[in-house]
Amino acid sequence: MISKEVVINNQVGLHARPATFFIQKANEFKSSIWVEKEERRVNAKSLLGVLSLGIVKGTAVTLIADGADEEEAIQTLADLIDSNFSE
């Protein structure tokens, strides 16, 4: 299991379109992946779960992955966030 803290810096946070991109990317991996904000942890492959965190611009979240491709999963999702979802 590995984890990495990232900061959401795109204008709308992790809502609607960016959340959909994030979840589609997370679903490409076999590993279990979670997003953690403060004390709440949700499945990164669940749109409702991710949206329920209410992640806005400037929010720090922790990405957690456990499985065969965990390192690649964390790096890919962190890169997607760092690119501001290509906005």
C-alpha positions in Angstrom: 0.0 0.0 0.0 1.3 3.4 -0.9 0.0 6.9 -0.5 0.7 10.4 -1.8 -0.7 13.8 -0.8 -1.7 16.1 -3.6 -3.4 19.6 -3.8 -6.3 20.2 -6.1 -5.5 23.4 -8.0 -8.0 23.5 -10.9 -10.7 26.2 -10.8 -13.7 24.0 -10.0 -12.0 21.5 -7.7 -12.9 17.8 -8.0 -16.4 18.3 -9.3 -18.4 17.2 -12.4 -16.1 16.9 -15.4 -12.7 16.7 -13.6 -14.2 14.1 -11.2 -15.4 12.1 -14.2 -11.9 12.2 -15.7 -10.3 11.2 -12.4 -12.7 8.2 -11.9 -12.2 7.0 -15.5 -8.5 7.1 -15.0 -8.7 5.3 -11.6 -10.8 2.5 -13.2 -8.0 1.7 -15.6 -6.1 0.1 -12.7 -6.5 -3.2 -10.9 -5.5 -1.8 -7.5 -7.9 -0.6 -4.9 -7.7 3.2 -4.8 -9.0 5.6 -2.3 -9.2 9.4 -1.9 -8.9 10.7 1.7 -9.8 14.2 2.8 -9.4 14.9 6.5 -10.8 11.8 8.2 -13.0 10.6 5.3 -11.9 8.0 2.8 -13.9 7.1 -0.3 -13.4 4.8 -3.2 -11.6 6.7 -6.0 -13.6 4.6 -8.6 -16.9 5.9 -7.3 -18.3 9.2 -8.7 -20.7 9.7 -5.8 -18.0 8.9 -3.3 -15.5 11.4 -4.8 -18.2 14.1 -5.2 -19.3 13.6 -1.6 -16.0 14.8 -0.3 -16.7 18.3 -1.7 -13.2 18.9 -2.8 -12.6 22.6 -3.9 -9.6 24.4 -5.3 -6.7 24.4 -2.8 -7.8 21.3 -1.0 -5.1 18.8 0.0 -6.1 15.1 -0.4 -4.3 11.9 0.0 -4.4 9.3 -2.8 -4.0 5.7 -1.5 -3.6 2.6 -3.6 -3.1 -1.1 -2.8 -2.5 -3.7 -5.4 -0.4 -5.0 -8.2 -0.2 -1.6 -10.1 -0.4 0.7 -7.0 2.7 2.8 -7.9 1.6 3.4 -11.5 -1.9 4.2 -10.3 -0.8 6.8 -7.7 1.7 8.4 -10.2 -0.9 8.6 -13.0 -3.6 10.1 -10.8 -1.2 12.6 -9.2 0.0 13.6 -12.7 -3.6 14.1 -13.8 -4.3 16.4 -10.8 -1.0 18.3 -11.3 -2.0 19.0 -14.9 -5.2 20.6 -13.6 -7.1 18.0 -15.6 -5.6 19.6 -18.7 -7.7 22.8 -18.3 
